[in-house]
Amino acid sequence: MKKLSILLLLSILAVNAFAQPPGSEIYLFHFRLDDDNFYISNADNITESPGYDNQPFFTPDGESILYASADGFGQTDIFKYNLKSRSERRLTFSPESEYSPTVTPNGAYISCVILKRDGDQKLWQYPKDGAIPSKLSNKDNVGYHAWLNDSTVYAFVLGTPSTLESIMLSNDKAKKVASSPGVTIQKIPASNKISFVDMSDKKRWMIKSYNPDTNSFEDIIHTVDSKSEFYTWTPSGILLSGDGHKLYKYNPKSDSDWVELADLSDYGIDSFTRLAVSPKSNLIAIVVSE
């Protein structure tokens, strides 16, 4: 596999100023959720190697998953997992660390956060098959991002407190939208709205929508157990989230609260975080802590 042994990894980290993120794996499940039935089956660890494998993103054609993976030398690169051939391909080989790979709205690039060795942390884009990146914005301390359209990106910006900001790429102007957001930012399907977790109330976190056309917010639902900042939308507009081992759904059109779907401890999973659903809603990727 792409990582060194644990002993060698530990010896490298002892002298490397860039410590690796916590270990995690990406599990892929067959999945279906509609008005009539639900199933989740065939757990498959598609990364299965020591270290950080995280931030899965299905490509719009549904053929691959992009993700960030630690290389064992103190940096993180972007990999692409082909669902048909069940094979991985490394897309970046830079001396910096790349995180949060996302396909741009025009489909020609992979946008990501690049963390340089001097601490510079900005939004860049790579041609979809790799090669030389170009900077998208000079906004610093970007941790995560989501595209609203081809000219506007919403970013989680690290700070005290952290902020949710919109970045207009035409003039590189950033506007603060909210304080104390969670790390999950997504465009709501079939809308011109962004969703995020409002963590300003420490006792009760709320998933909210933001409408840039009206500059207005709307509560969607409290987070699972009022503590999980990880969620995803299905293409049909259903929210999915978890408490670490149970998977829940919330349909804004028909549900009054979270509905339990599955206990993933049945698959030996006791701690999961991020989720992503394929464009055809037939697969779900789940990040599992090592």
C-alpha positions in Angstrom: 0.0 0.0 0.0 1.0 3.7 -0.2 2.0 4.1 3.4 5.1 3.0 5.4 5.1 0.8 8.4 3.9 2.2 11.7 7.4 2.1 13.1 8.9 4.1 10.3 6.0 6.5 10.3 6.5 7.2 14.0 10.2 7.8 13.5 9.5 10.3 10.7 6.9 12.2 12.7 9.3 12.5 15.6 11.4 14.9 13.5 8.8 16.3 11.2 7.1 19.6 12.1 4.0 18.7 10.2 2.2 16.0 12.3 -0.2 13.7 10.5 -4.0 14.0 11.1 -5.7 11.2 13.0 -5.9 7.8 11.3 -9.1 7.0 9.3 -10.4 4.8 6.6 -13.1 5.2 3.9 -15.8 2.5 3.8 -18.1 2.1 0.8 -21.6 0.7 1.1 -24.3 -0.2 -1.4 -27.1 2.1 -0.5 -30.7 3.0 -1.3 -33.1 5.4 0.4 -36.5 6.5 -1.0 -40.1 6.7 0.1 -40.6 2.9 -0.1 -37.5 1.3 1.1 -34.0 1.6 2.6 -31.0 -0.6 2.6 -27.3 -0.4 3.3 -25.0 -3.4 2.6 -21.7 -4.7 1.4 -19.2 -2.8 3.6 -15.9 -2.4 1.7 -12.9 -0.6 3.1 -11.5 1.0 -0.1 -8.4 2.5 1.5 -7.3 -0.1 4.1 -4.0 1.3 5.1 -2.6 2.9 8.2 -3.0 6.7 8.5 -5.3 9.4 7.3 -7.8 8.6 4.4 -10.6 11.1 4.6 -12.8 13.8 2.9 -14.4 11.6 0.2 -16.1 13.3 -2.7 -17.9 11.5 -5.5 -17.1 12.8 -9.0 -20.2 14.1 -10.8 -20.1 11.2 -13.3 -20.4 8.8 -10.4 -17.4 6.8 -11.6 -14.8 7.8 -8.9 -14.2 9.0 -5.4 -11.7 11.7 -4.7 -10.1 11.8 -1.2 -7.2 13.1 0.8 -4.6 10.6 2.0 -1.5 11.0 4.2 1.7 9.7 2.6 3.7 8.8 5.7 6.2 11.7 5.3 4.1 14.4 6.9 2.1 15.6 3.9 -1.4 14.8 2.4 -2.1 14.2 -1.3 -5.2 13.8 -3.4 -6.1 10.3 -4.6 -8.8 9.1 -7.0 -10.5 5.7 -6.5 -12.1 4.2 -9.6 -15.3 2.4 -8.6 -15.4 0.1 -11.7 -11.8 -1.1 -11.6 -11.6 -0.8 -7.8 -8.2 0.8 -8.1 -6.6 4.0 -6.8 -4.5 6.6 -8.5 -2.5 9.4 -6.9 -3.2 12.7 -8.5 -0.8 15.0 -6.6 2.9 14.7 -5.7 3.5 18.2 -4.3 5.8 19.1 -1.4 2.7 20.7 0.3 -0.4 19.1 1.7 -3.8 19.0 -0.1 -7.1 18.7 1.6 -10.9 18.8 0.7 -10.8 17.7 -3.0 -13.9 18.9 -4.8 -14.8 19.0 -8.5 -15.4 22.5 -9.8 -18.8 23.4 -11.3 -17.3 23.3 -14.9 -16.0 19.8 -14.3 -12.5 20.8 -15.6 -10.7 21.1 -12.2 -10.3 19.7 -8.7 -10.4 22.5 -6.2 -8.7 21.9 -2.9 -7.1 23.5 0.1 -3.3 23.6 -0.1 -1.4 23.9 3.2 2.1 25.1 2.5 5.1 24.5 4.8 5.1 28.2 5.9 1.5 27.8 7.1 -0.1 29.5 4.1 -3.5 27.8 3.7 -5.5 28.9 0.6 -7.9 27.6 -2.1 -6.3 26.2 -5.3 -7.4 24.2 -8.2 -5.7 21.3 -10.2 -6.5 20.1 -13.7 -8.8 17.1 -13.1 -6.0 14.6 -13.9 -3.4 16.4 -11.8 -0.5 18.5 -13.1 0.3 22.1 -12.0 -2.2 23.9 -9.7 -3.4 27.5 -9.9 -4.5 29.7 -7.0 -8.3 30.4 -6.8 -8.2 33.0 -4.0 -5.8 34.9 -1.7 -8.1 34.3 1.2 -6.0 32.7 3.9 -6.8 30.1 6.6 -9.4 28.3 4.5 -10.2 24.9 6.0 -13.1 23.6 3.9 -15.2 24.8 1.0 -18.3 24.2 -1.2 -19.2 25.7 -4.5 -22.5 27.6 -4.9 -21.9 28.2 -8.6 -19.0 28.8 -10.9 -18.2 32.2 -9.5 -18.9 31.8 -5.7 -17.3 29.6 -3.1 -18.3 29.3 0.5 -15.4 28.6 2.9 -14.9 27.6 6.5 -12.2 30.0 7.6 -10.1 29.2 10.6 -10.0 31.7 13.4 -11.2 32.6 16.9 -14.0 32.1 16.3 -13.9 30.4 12.9 -16.2 31.9 10.3 -18.3 30.9 7.2 -17.4 33.3 4.4 -18.5 33.7 0.7 -15.7 34.3 -1.8 -16.5 36.0 -5.1 -13.8 34.8 -7.4 -14.3 37.5 -10.0 -12.8 40.1 -7.6 -11.5 37.8 -4.8 -13.7 39.6 -2.2 -14.7 37.7 0.9 -17.8 38.4 2.9 -18.5 37.0 6.4 -21.7 35.1 6.6 -21.7 33.5 10.0 -19.5 32.8 13.1 -18.8 29.5 14.7 -19.8 27.2 11.8 -19.1 23.5 11.7 -16.7 22.0 9.1 -19.4 20.7 6.8 -20.5 23.1 4.2 -22.7 21.9 1.3 -24.9 23.3 -1.4 -28.5 22.2 -0.8 -29.7 20.1 -3.8 -32.1 21.8 -6.3 -31.6 25.2 -4.6 -29.4 28.3 -4.5 -28.8 27.8 -0.8 -25.8 26.7 1.3 -26.2 24.6 4.5 -23.9 24.6 7.5 -23.9 23.7 11.2 -24.4 26.7 13.5 -22.3 25.9 16.6 -22.7 29.3 18.3 -25.0 27.8 20.9 -22.7 25.3 22.7 -25.6 23.2 24.0 -27.6 22.9 20.8 -26.1 22.9 17.4 -28.4 23.6 14.4 -28.1 22.8 10.7 -29.1 25.9 8.9 -29.6 27.1 5.4 -28.3 30.4 4.0 -29.9 32.1 1.0 -27.5 34.6 -0.6 -30.3 36.1 -2.7 -32.2 37.3 0.4 -29.3 37.2 2.9 -31.5 35.1 5.2 -31.1 32.1 7.4 -33.5 29.3 8.2 -33.2 26.5 10.8 -33.4 23.0 9.2 -32.9 20.7 12.1 -30.8 20.3 15.2 -27.8 18.1 14.8 -27.9 14.5 15.9 -27.5 14.4 19.7 -26.8 18.2 19.3 -23.1 17.4 18.8 -22.4 16.1 15.3 -21.0 18.6 12.8 -20.9 15.9 10.0 -23.8 15.4 7.6 -24.5 15.1 3.9 -27.4 15.6 1.5 -28.7 12.9 -0.9 -29.4 14.2 -4.4 -33.1 14.1 -3.6 -32.8 16.4 -0.7 -32.7 14.1 2.3 -30.2 14.8 5.1 -28.0 12.0 6.5 -25.9 12.2 9.7 -24.8 10.0 12.5 -23.8 9.8 16.2 -20.6 7.8 15.6 -22.1 4.4 15.0 -25.8 4.9 14.1 -26.9 6.4 10.8 -29.9 8.7 10.7 -32.0 10.5 8.0 -34.1 13.6 8.0 -36.4 14.4 5.2 -37.4 18.1 5.5 -40.6 17.4 3.6 -41.9 14.6 5.7 -40.0 14.0 9.0 -40.3 15.9 12.2 -37.1 14.6 13.7 -34.1 12.4 12.9 -35.1 8.8 12.0 -32.6 6.0 12.7 -31.7 4.0 9.6 -29.0 1.6 10.6 -26.6 0.6 13.4 -23.2 0.4 11.7 -21.7 -1.4 14.7 -23.2 -4.4 13.0 -20.3 -3.9 10.5 -17.7 -3.4 13.3 -17.9 0.4 12.9 -18.0 2.2 16.2 -16.9 5.7 15.2 -17.6 7.3 11.9 -17.6 11.0 10.9 -17.9 12.3 7.3 -20.4 10.9 4.7 -20.9 11.3 1.0 -23.6 9.9 -1.3 -23.0 9.1 -5.0 -24.9 11.1 -7.7 -27.1 8.1 -8.4 -27.8 7.6 -4.7 -26.7 4.0 -4.9 -23.5 4.2 -2.9 -22.5 5.9 0.3 -18.9 6.6 1.5 -18.4 6.8 5.2 -15.2 7.9 7.0 -14.4 5.5 9.9 -11.9 6.3 12.7 -9.0 3.8 13.0 
